[in-house]
Amino acid sequence: MLRRFAFLAITLLTLPAGLFDNWSSNAPEAWEYWEYNNPQNEQRIDHSLWDGFLQKYVRPDGNGYNAFAYSSVTETDKTVLESYIAALSKIEITERSKPVQLAYWINLYNALTINVVLDHYPVSSIRKIRLGGVLSSGPWDEDLIEVEQEPMSLNAIEHEILRPIWQDPRLHYAINCASVGCPNLHIRAFTADNADQLLDQLASDYLSHPRGLKIEGDVVTVSSIYEWFAYDFGNSEQAIIEHIAKHAPAEKSERLLQIGELSGSEYDWTLNQ
């Protein structure tokens, strides 16, 4: 299993232009059991509890950044969140269609992340939550739930299910690691019907903001997600530039293509509160 915390930098990593080789990454390996789906099953999953929770506690700042009001979550709503997660764990997800599965795994990942932060709040960064002991860095590798009797960690959902099975780089804009540097936690739940639209919107929102793409003169600084997961974005500097240009606002996209190279990456692990 790939471990997210193995790739992490806390603040700013500056790489001289032309050193993309340092950014190369490997293909994730799928957990074969979760590749099964039933395209004939049209049954949807009710994500209304999670949707209402998000609408209540996700706080857009008006400048392209969504914070989460951890300190405002009531005990009642925390119980609602736990009930939602428990309900998802009881679903035989391999018997659902692939679009339903996609929304399921994204919502489950994000709900588990918020829940584990709330369990340890107040905390300055999710990386301070050391479920595996003092030498661990974050909760990603610890089993937090069982799905179809299989223990499941955040790393398993991201690196063994979502990334290798869907092979869609936009998924990095959907799964949230409870940090300022991360793409926004959306104010609405994912569903089988809105997932494609939300993936595009979250990509655009992230690259509109400096934490996703910042251009100062001829210096292009991007989020470290393009470094850590270079394989998913095409595994070459040109492929990453083309992906970013596709989803960035027109003015930033044109400037990026004119410059034609990436200067470095950065990421802020401060809690997204």
C-alpha positions in Angstrom: 0.0 0.0 0.0 1.2 3.5 -0.8 1.3 5.7 2.2 0.3 9.3 1.7 2.5 10.6 4.6 5.5 9.1 2.9 5.2 11.9 0.2 4.6 14.8 2.4 6.3 18.2 2.9 5.1 20.5 5.6 5.6 24.0 4.0 7.5 24.9 0.9 9.6 22.8 -1.5 11.3 24.7 -4.2 12.7 22.8 -7.1 14.8 24.4 -9.9 13.1 24.3 -13.3 14.1 21.3 -15.3 14.3 18.9 -12.4 11.0 17.1 -13.1 12.7 13.8 -12.8 12.5 14.3 -9.1 8.7 14.4 -9.4 8.2 11.1 -11.1 5.9 8.7 -9.3 4.7 5.1 -9.8 1.3 3.7 -10.7 -0.9 2.7 -7.8 -1.9 -0.9 -7.5 -5.6 -1.8 -7.3 -7.1 -3.9 -4.5 -8.7 -6.3 -7.0 -11.7 -7.1 -4.8 -13.1 -3.6 -5.1 -12.9 -3.6 -8.9 -16.2 -5.5 -9.1 -19.3 -3.6 -9.8 -22.9 -4.3 -10.9 -23.8 -1.9 -13.8 -27.4 -3.3 -13.8 -28.0 -2.1 -10.3 -29.6 1.4 -10.5 -30.1 1.8 -6.8 -28.7 5.0 -5.4 -27.3 5.7 -1.9 -28.8 8.4 0.3 -26.1 10.9 1.2 -28.5 13.5 2.6 -27.0 13.3 6.1 -23.6 14.1 4.9 -24.9 16.7 2.5 -26.7 18.5 5.4 -23.6 18.2 7.6 -21.4 19.8 4.9 -23.8 22.7 4.3 -23.9 23.4 8.0 -20.2 23.4 8.7 -18.3 24.1 5.4 -17.6 27.9 5.4 -16.5 29.4 2.0 -14.4 32.6 2.7 -15.5 34.3 -0.6 -11.9 34.1 -2.0 -11.9 30.5 -3.2 -11.1 28.7 0.1 -13.5 26.6 2.1 -12.8 26.3 5.8 -14.5 23.8 8.1 -16.0 24.9 11.4 -14.7 22.0 13.6 -15.2 24.0 16.8 -18.9 24.5 16.0 -19.8 20.9 15.5 -22.4 19.9 18.2 -22.4 16.5 19.9 -25.7 15.8 18.2 -24.2 16.5 14.7 -21.1 14.4 15.6 -23.5 11.5 16.3 -25.2 12.1 13.0 -21.8 12.0 11.2 -21.0 8.7 12.9 -24.4 7.3 12.0 -23.8 8.2 8.4 -20.4 6.5 8.4 -21.9 3.4 10.0 -24.7 3.3 7.4 -22.1 3.4 4.6 -20.2 0.6 6.2 -23.2 -1.7 6.0 -23.7 -1.3 2.2 -22.5 -4.1 0.0 -20.9 -1.6 -2.3 -19.4 -4.1 -4.8 -23.0 -4.8 -5.9 -23.6 -1.2 -6.9 -22.9 0.5 -10.2 -19.5 2.2 -10.8 -20.9 5.8 -10.6 -22.6 5.0 -7.3 -19.4 3.5 -6.0 -17.4 6.6 -7.0 -19.6 8.9 -4.9 -19.6 6.4 -2.1 -15.8 6.2 -1.8 -15.3 10.0 -2.0 -17.9 10.7 0.6 -16.7 8.0 2.9 -13.1 9.2 2.7 -14.1 12.8 3.5 -16.5 11.8 6.2 -13.9 9.6 7.9 -11.3 12.4 7.7 -13.6 14.9 9.3 -14.6 12.4 11.9 -11.1 11.5 12.9 -10.1 15.2 13.2 -13.2 15.8 15.4 -12.2 12.9 17.6 -8.8 14.6 18.3 -9.8 18.3 18.1 -8.4 20.7 18.9 -5.3 20.0 16.8 -3.2 22.3 14.6 -2.7 19.8 11.8 -4.1 16.4 10.8 -0.5 15.2 10.8 -0.4 15.6 14.6 -3.0 12.7 14.9 -0.8 9.8 15.5 -3.1 6.7 15.6 -0.2 4.4 15.0 2.0 5.8 17.8 4.4 8.6 18.3 6.4 7.8 15.2 3.4 7.9 12.9 2.5 11.0 10.9 -1.3 11.3 10.5 -4.2 8.8 10.5 -4.0 7.7 6.9 -2.6 4.2 7.4 -4.8 3.1 10.3 -7.9 1.0 9.8 -10.9 3.2 10.6 -13.9 1.2 9.4 -14.9 -2.2 7.9 -16.6 -2.4 4.5 -17.9 -5.8 3.5 -15.9 -7.3 6.4 -12.7 -5.7 5.1 -10.7 -3.4 7.4 -10.4 -0.1 5.6 -7.9 2.8 6.0 -7.9 6.2 4.3 -4.8 5.1 2.4 -6.6 2.0 1.1 -9.5 4.1 -0.2 -7.3 6.6 -1.9 -4.4 4.5 -3.2 -5.9 1.1 -3.7 -9.4 1.9 -4.8 -10.0 5.4 -6.1 -6.7 6.2 -7.8 -6.1 2.8 -9.6 -9.6 1.8 -10.4 -10.9 5.2 -11.7 -7.6 6.6 -13.0 -9.0 10.1 -13.0 -6.6 12.8 -11.8 -9.5 15.0 -10.8 -10.0 12.7 -7.8 -7.2 14.6 -6.1 -9.5 17.6 -6.0 -12.3 15.6 -4.4 -10.7 13.8 -1.5 -9.9 16.2 1.3 -7.0 15.9 3.9 -8.3 18.5 6.2 -5.5 21.0 5.4 -5.2 24.5 4.1 -3.1 23.3 1.2 -5.7 20.7 0.1 -8.4 21.3 -2.5 -11.7 22.5 -1.1 -14.0 20.2 0.8 -17.1 20.9 -1.2 -20.3 22.2 0.4 -22.3 19.4 -1.1 -22.1 15.6 -1.0 -21.0 13.7 -4.1 -23.7 11.6 -5.8 -23.7 9.4 -8.9 -25.4 12.2 -10.8 -23.3 15.2 -9.8 -19.8 13.7 -9.4 -18.4 14.7 -12.9 -19.6 18.3 -12.4 -18.2 18.6 -8.9 -14.9 17.2 -10.0 -14.5 19.8 -12.7 -15.7 22.6 -10.4 -13.3 21.6 -7.6 -10.4 21.4 -10.1 -11.2 24.9 -11.4 -11.7 26.3 -7.8 -8.3 24.9 -6.7 -6.3 26.2 -9.7 -8.0 29.6 -9.4 -6.5 29.9 -5.9 -2.7 30.5 -5.3 -2.4 27.4 -3.2 -3.1 25.4 -6.3 -1.3 27.5 -8.9 0.7 30.7 -8.3 2.5 32.6 -11.0 4.8 35.4 -10.1 6.7 36.8 -13.0 8.1 33.7 -14.7 8.1 31.6 -11.6 5.3 29.0 -11.5 4.6 27.4 -8.1 2.1 24.6 -8.0 0.6 22.5 -5.2 2.7 19.6 -4.1 0.0 17.2 -5.1 1.3 17.4 -8.7 4.7 16.3 -7.4 3.5 13.6 -5.0 1.1 12.1 -7.5 2.9 13.0 -10.8 1.9 9.6 -12.3 -1.8 10.4 -12.1 -1.3 13.7 -13.9 0.7 12.2 -16.8 4.1 11.7 -15.2 5.8 14.3 -17.2 6.2 18.0 -16.7 4.5 18.8 -20.0 1.5 16.5 -19.1 1.1 18.2 -15.7 1.3 21.6 -17.3 -1.4 20.6 -19.9 -3.6 19.2 -17.1 -3.3 22.4 -15.1 -3.9 24.6 -18.1 -7.1 22.7 -18.9 -8.7 23.4 -15.6 -7.1 26.8 -14.6 -8.8 30.1 -15.4 -8.0 31.4 -18.9 -5.6 34.1 -17.9 -3.5 31.8 -15.6 -3.7 29.0 -18.2 -2.3 31.2 -21.0 0.5 32.5 -18.8 1.4 29.0 -17.7 1.6 27.8 -21.3 3.7 30.8 -22.3 6.3 30.1 -19.5 6.2 26.3 -20.2 7.9 25.0 -17.1 7.3 24.5 -13.3 9.6 26.1 -10.8 8.5 24.3 -7.6 5.8 23.2 -5.3 4.3 24.0 -1.9 1.7 22.7 0.5 0.3 24.0 3.8 -0.6 21.3 6.4 -2.3 23.7 8.8 -5.8 22.4 9.7 -8.4 23.8 7.4 -10.4 25.4 10.2 
